[in-house]
Amino acid sequence: MATEALRGGLPSNLPEDVLKELKANAAKLCAPGKGFLAADESAGPWLRAGHSEAKKIPDTAENRAAYRGMCFAAPGLSEHISGVILHWETLFQKDANGKALVEIIQENGIKPFLPKSFKLQKAGLITASRLSRPPSPRAWLVALGLPSMATEALRGGLPSNLPEDVLKELQANAAKLCAPGKGFLAADESAGPWLRAGHSEAKKIPDTAENRAAYRGMCFAAPGLSEHISGVILHWETLFQKDATGKALVEIIQENGMLPGIKLDKAYDKKGIWGTAVGPLGHPEVSTKGLDDLQERAAQAYKQGARFAKWRNVLQLDPEKGLPSAVAIADTVHVLARYASICQSEGLVPIVEPEIVPNGKHDIYYCAKVTEEVLAAQFKALSLHNIFLEGCLLKPNMVKNGIDGKRVDHETVAALTVRALLRTVPPALPGIFFLSGETALDEDNEEVATINLSTMNNKFKGKLPWHLSFSYGKALQKTCIVTWMGKDANVGAAQKALKSRGKANSEAVFGTYKAGSCPSVGTDGNVKQAAGPY
């Protein structure tokens, strides 16, 4: 990929050929089944071997060269060793035959490696002081028995006041939400979801509490929906609503085999953060409200049947204005970490959503850079607030070009999105559930979101440590809404449309979705969706 794609969110003055060489050598050092021989002692290694007779060997330059030359020339050593870490002296030493020790290492199929970041021009040397450990698959943790270990093991290095039963419940519910092939139905709009569907006819449906309950009750009761949906995110109103027969919507969700969740943020004020620039949304940078009474509302939601929660903070992109600002990023990650800690204290699995909206003219590489910066800051904040990652989930934006920016293909979206996640998201987190994000009026939001997700899971199958899935609102419901149109006679067809799109996204989680195989309303009737907080 291009230099900008290689760099992602990392500022660098290095040219593309150097970046590629660094990546290639790191990959060679991480060859399957191989590790390093650390031969970088300043004195003879026998002095540190802890053996009474060995320490009697004279510590001379000749003996050090002889011993190390013998080791480096061991036949077949490269079957198990990918790199040898040298002391500065050894880098220039030769054996008794006058052959450079570095050359012996190279001829034996191994890379020479220095313990410090010396700036060398000598070919064949890797001059890095450390290597990042690749993320371990979540299955390794399960194989080690970590989920069933004692409280301290569950917490790891995170101090916590939560008792063992709460930690276990959080982890168990997070695991249920990350069931293979399943994702979330985001039904947490404050108004009727048809107002945000971006469809000219659908927006004419009267936005009443009765219509909202009728539509959502129909969706939640769709036969077989739990084959593809593990959790449903509700608005506060919906948490207490009943259908026309008097049955609680939460109960309908539970009986249909899904977990109820709750949106706990109170959106944002468009007046924004004083002193910040106006972004593509037409208002300054914003801070999401709702922390003041969150403890009480989280406890009430749990009592009402919710087992997970969601909180959305919004960031805008504008490279010319330097958006998002450091102030907005710092506020976003702090507020989300505070929310997550309060949720876990009340038994709710928190979904952390630092959304970078796609509005604007920026290219995909600027989005990649900022996404990495935001996610790195987010997990630092979660660590600072002692969040139990095994009982926490992430809902990020995909890395995409701005709606009015230069378009790229699905493969580029998939590659840059996954790269951003691998660079920033700890493998202890069980699941990542993408928001679909707004798309241009000539794009089919449902299809684009499904294809992007499927491309990621297909291209990186077996290489990711988390459940990579969906948390879609409009991208799951648009065809369903247009099919329903507020009429009881259309309920069966609308439920079938919702389940079909759920199935399509379930296939995307497995990386097997075939573009166009799921019926969609497409771009017919597309209009700009309702803007602002929801």
Solvent accessible surface area in square Angstrom, and as a share of the most:
residue,aa,sasa,rsa
1,M,99,0.44
2,A,53,0.41
3,T,27,0.16
4,E,84,0.38
5,A,0,0.00
6,L,17,0.09
7,R,43,0.16
8,G,7,0.07
9,G,12,0.12
10,L,108,0.54
11,P,120,0.75
12,S,40,0.26
13,N,155,0.80
14,L,73,0.36
15,P,72,0.45
16,E,59,0.26
17,D,99,0.51
18,V,49,0.28
19,L,27,0.13
20,K,99,0.42
21,E,103,0.46
22,L,83,0.41
23,K,113,0.48
24,A,50,0.38
25,N,16,0.08
26,A,33,0.25
27,A,68,0.53
28,K,115,0.49
29,L,6,0.03
30,C,69,0.41
31,A,25,0.20
32,P,133,0.84
33,G,79,0.76
34,K,74,0.31
35,G,31,0.30
36,F,76,0.32
37,L,55,0.27
38,A,59,0.46
39,A,9,0.07
40,D,47,0.24
41,E,42,0.19
42,S,86,0.56
43,A,32,0.25
44,G,0,0.00
45,P,22,0.14
46,W,19,0.07
47,L,80,0.40
48,R,192,0.70
49,A,68,0.53
50,G,79,0.76
51,H,104,0.47
52,S,72,0.46
53,E,102,0.46
54,A,24,0.18
55,K,124,0.52
56,K,137,0.58
57,I,76,0.38
58,P,85,0.53
59,D,57,0.29
60,T,55,0.32
61,A,42,0.33
62,E,130,0.58
63,N,49,0.25
64,R,32,0.12
65,A,9,0.07
66,A,63,0.49
67,Y,89,0.34
68,R,3,0.01
69,G,7,0.06
70,M,123,0.55
71,C,30,0.18
72,F,0,0.00
73,A,53,0.41
74,A,35,0.27
75,P,136,0.86
76,G,31,0.30
77,L,39,0.19
78,S,24,0.15
79,E,119,0.53
80,H,114,0.51
81,I,28,0.14
82,S,9,0.06
83,G,0,0.00
84,V,0,0.00
85,I,26,0.13
86,L,0,0.00
87,H,51,0.23
88,W,102,0.36
89,E,51,0.23
90,T,0,0.00
91,L,5,0.03
92,F,121,0.50
93,Q,25,0.11
94,K,120,0.51
95,D,35,0.18
96,A,114,0.89
97,N,140,0.72
98,G,44,0.42
99,K,74,0.31
100,A,31,0.24
101,L,0,0.00
102,V,9,0.05
103,E,74,0.33
104,I,17,0.09
105,I,0,0.00
106,Q,75,0.33
107,E,111,0.50
108,N,30,0.15
109,G,56,0.54
110,I,7,0.04
111,K,48,0.20
112,P,0,0.00
113,F,12,0.05
114,L,0,0.00
115,P,42,0.27
116,K,127,0.54
117,S,75,0.49
118,F,70,0.29
119,K,183,0.78
120,L,42,0.21
121,Q,161,0.71
122,K,111,0.47
123,A,90,0.70
124,G,33,0.32
125,L,20,0.10
126,I,10,0.05
127,T,50,0.29
128,A,24,0.19
129,S,66,0.42
130,R,203,0.74
131,L,64,0.32
132,S,105,0.68
133,R,196,0.71
134,P,82,0.51
135,P,47,0.29
136,S,12,0.08
137,P,44,0.28
138,R,78,0.28
139,A,66,0.51
140,W,144,0.51
141,L,44,0.22
142,V,86,0.49
143,A,90,0.70
144,L,128,0.64
145,G,27,0.26
146,L,60,0.30
147,P,50,0.32
148,S,92,0.59
149,M,82,0.37
150,A,68,0.53
151,T,22,0.13
152,E,117,0.52
153,A,38,0.29
154,L,8,0.04
155,R,40,0.15
156,G,53,0.51
157,G,77,0.74
158,L,41,0.20
159,P,89,0.56
160,S,34,0.22
161,N,155,0.79
162,L,28,0.14
163,P,71,0.44
164,E,66,0.29
165,D,99,0.51
166,V,30,0.17
167,L,1,0.00
168,K,90,0.38
169,E,54,0.24
170,L,0,0.00
171,Q,32,0.14
172,A,49,0.38
173,N,10,0.05
174,A,0,0.00
175,A,54,0.42
176,K,121,0.51
177,L,0,0.00
178,C,6,0.04
179,A,24,0.19
180,P,108,0.68
181,G,1,0.01
182,K,49,0.21
183,G,0,0.00
184,F,0,0.00
185,L,1,0.00
186,A,6,0.05
187,A,2,0.02
188,D,3,0.01
189,E,14,0.06
190,S,55,0.36
191,A,31,0.24
192,G,0,0.00
193,P,5,0.03
194,W,0,0.00
195,L,55,0.27
196,R,38,0.14
197,A,0,0.00
198,G,5,0.04
199,H,14,0.06
200,S,35,0.23
201,E,81,0.36
202,A,0,0.00
203,K,108,0.46
204,K,139,0.59
205,I,12,0.06
206,P,88,0.55
207,D,58,0.30
208,T,55,0.32
209,A,42,0.32
210,E,129,0.58
211,N,37,0.19
212,R,31,0.11
213,A,11,0.08
214,A,52,0.41
215,Y,0,0.00
216,R,2,0.01
217,G,7,0.07
218,M,14,0.06
219,C,2,0.01
220,F,0,0.00
221,A,45,0.35
222,A,0,0.00
223,P,95,0.60
224,G,24,0.23
225,L,1,0.00
226,S,24,0.16
227,E,105,0.47
228,H,15,0.07
229,I,1,0.01
230,S,9,0.06
231,G,0,0.00
232,V,0,0.00
233,I,0,0.00
234,L,0,0.00
235,H,37,0.17
236,W,71,0.25
237,E,51,0.23
238,T,0,0.00
239,L,1,0.01
240,F,83,0.35
241,Q,25,0.11
242,K,121,0.51
243,D,36,0.19
244,A,114,0.88
245,T,120,0.70
246,G,45,0.44
247,K,71,0.30
248,A,28,0.22
249,L,0,0.00
250,V,8,0.05
251,E,73,0.33
252,I,18,0.09
253,I,0,0.00
254,Q,87,0.39
255,E,112,0.50
256,N,29,0.15
257,G,55,0.53
258,M,6,0.03
259,L,32,0.16
260,P,1,0.01
261,G,0,0.00
262,I,0,0.00
263,K,13,0.05
264,L,0,0.00
265,D,12,0.06
266,K,94,0.40
267,A,23,0.18
268,Y,13,0.05
269,D,68,0.35
270,K,101,0.43
271,K,138,0.58
272,G,19,0.18
273,I,37,0.19
274,W,215,0.76
275,G,88,0.84
276,T,25,0.15
277,A,39,0.30
278,V,69,0.40
279,G,8,0.08
280,P,48,0.30
281,L,49,0.25
282,G,60,0.58
283,H,12,0.05
284,P,29,0.18
285,E,3,0.01
286,V,2,0.01
287,S,37,0.24
288,T,8,0.05
289,K,105,0.44
290,G,7,0.07
291,L,46,0.23
292,D,133,0.69
293,D,44,0.23
294,L,0,0.00
295,Q,73,0.33
296,E,112,0.50
297,R,30,0.11
298,A,0,0.00
299,A,40,0.31
300,Q,87,0.39
301,A,0,0.00
302,Y,61,0.23
303,K,178,0.76
304,Q,67,0.30
305,G,9,0.08
306,A,0,0.00
307,R,59,0.22
308,F,0,0.00
309,A,0,0.00
310,K,0,0.00
311,W,0,0.00
312,R,28,0.10
313,N,0,0.00
314,V,3,0.02
315,L,2,0.01
316,Q,1,0.01
317,L,1,0.01
318,D,30,0.15
319,P,65,0.41
320,E,169,0.76
321,K,110,0.47
322,G,43,0.41
323,L,3,0.02
324,P,13,0.08
325,S,30,0.19
326,A,85,0.66
327,V,89,0.51
328,A,1,0.01
329,I,12,0.06
330,A,59,0.46
331,D,38,0.20
332,T,0,0.00
333,V,12,0.07
334,H,89,0.40
335,V,9,0.05
336,L,0,0.00
337,A,0,0.00
338,R,86,0.31
339,Y,0,0.00
340,A,0,0.00
341,S,30,0.20
342,I,14,0.07
343,C,0,0.00
344,Q,4,0.02
345,S,52,0.33
346,E,46,0.21
347,G,5,0.05
348,L,0,0.00
349,V,0,0.00
350,P,0,0.00
351,I,0,0.00
352,V,1,0.00
353,E,1,0.01
354,P,2,0.01
355,E,13,0.06
356,I,5,0.03
357,V,6,0.03
358,P,15,0.10
359,N,26,0.14
360,G,12,0.12
361,K,167,0.71
362,H,8,0.04
363,D,64,0.33
364,I,2,0.01
365,Y,67,0.25
366,Y,43,0.16
367,C,6,0.03
368,A,1,0.01
369,K,80,0.34
370,V,4,0.02
371,T,4,0.02
372,E,8,0.04
373,E,82,0.37
374,V,1,0.01
375,L,3,0.02
376,A,53,0.41
377,A,30,0.23
378,Q,0,0.00
379,F,17,0.07
380,K,153,0.65
381,A,10,0.08
382,L,2,0.01
383,S,63,0.41
384,L,140,0.70
385,H,45,0.20
386,N,65,0.33
387,I,2,0.01
388,F,6,0.03
389,L,29,0.14
390,E,45,0.20
391,G,0,0.00
392,C,0,0.00
393,L,0,0.00
394,L,1,0.01
395,K,5,0.02
396,P,1,0.01
397,N,9,0.05
398,M,5,0.02
399,V,1,0.00
400,K,26,0.11
401,N,22,0.11
402,G,0,0.00
403,I,38,0.19
404,D,100,0.52
405,G,15,0.14
406,K,164,0.70
407,R,119,0.43
408,V,51,0.29
409,D,79,0.41
410,H,58,0.26
411,E,93,0.42
412,T,28,0.16
413,V,8,0.04
414,A,0,0.00
415,A,12,0.09
416,L,3,0.01
417,T,2,0.01
418,V,0,0.00
419,R,43,0.16
420,A,1,0.01
421,L,3,0.02
422,L,62,0.31
423,R,94,0.34
424,T,23,0.13
425,V,6,0.03
426,P,39,0.25
427,P,42,0.26
428,A,26,0.20
429,L,0,0.00
430,P,9,0.06
431,G,0,0.00
432,I,0,0.00
433,F,0,0.00
434,F,0,0.00
435,L,13,0.07
436,S,14,0.09
437,G,15,0.14
438,E,35,0.16
439,T,17,0.10
440,A,14,0.11
441,L,97,0.49
442,D,96,0.50
443,E,45,0.20
444,D,23,0.12
445,N,4,0.02
446,E,0,0.00
447,E,24,0.11
448,V,26,0.15
449,A,4,0.03
450,T,0,0.00
451,I,33,0.17
452,N,3,0.02
453,L,0,0.00
454,S,8,0.05
455,T,21,0.12
456,M,0,0.00
457,N,16,0.08
458,N,96,0.49
459,K,96,0.41
460,F,36,0.15
461,K,137,0.58
462,G,82,0.78
463,K,143,0.60
464,L,30,0.15
465,P,5,0.03
466,W,12,0.04
467,H,17,0.08
468,L,4,0.02
469,S,0,0.00
470,F,0,0.00
471,S,2,0.01
472,Y,0,0.00
473,G,14,0.13
474,K,38,0.16
475,A,0,0.00
476,L,1,0.01
477,Q,2,0.01
478,K,4,0.02
479,T,18,0.11
480,C,0,0.00
481,I,1,0.01
482,V,33,0.19
483,T,42,0.25
484,W,8,0.03
485,M,55,0.24
486,G,35,0.34
487,K,123,0.52
488,D,127,0.66
489,A,102,0.79
490,N,40,0.21
491,V,46,0.27
492,G,49,0.47
493,A,56,0.44
494,A,0,0.00
495,Q,28,0.12
496,K,150,0.64
497,A,19,0.14
498,L,2,0.01
499,K,53,0.22
500,S,35,0.22
501,R,2,0.01
502,G,0,0.00
503,K,100,0.42
504,A,3,0.03
505,N,0,0.00
506,S,10,0.06
507,E,47,0.21
508,A,0,0.00
509,V,16,0.09
510,F,97,0.40
511,G,5,0.05
512,T,77,0.45
513,Y,18,0.07
514,K,145,0.62
515,A,74,0.57
516,G,60,0.58
517,S,72,0.46
518,C,12,0.07
519,P,101,0.64
520,S,39,0.25
521,V,30,0.17
522,G,17,0.16
523,T,56,0.32
524,D,100,0.52
525,G,33,0.32
526,N,31,0.16
527,V,44,0.25
528,K,145,0.62
529,Q,30,0.14
530,A,44,0.34
531,A,74,0.58
532,G,12,0.12
533,P,40,0.25
534,Y,41,0.16
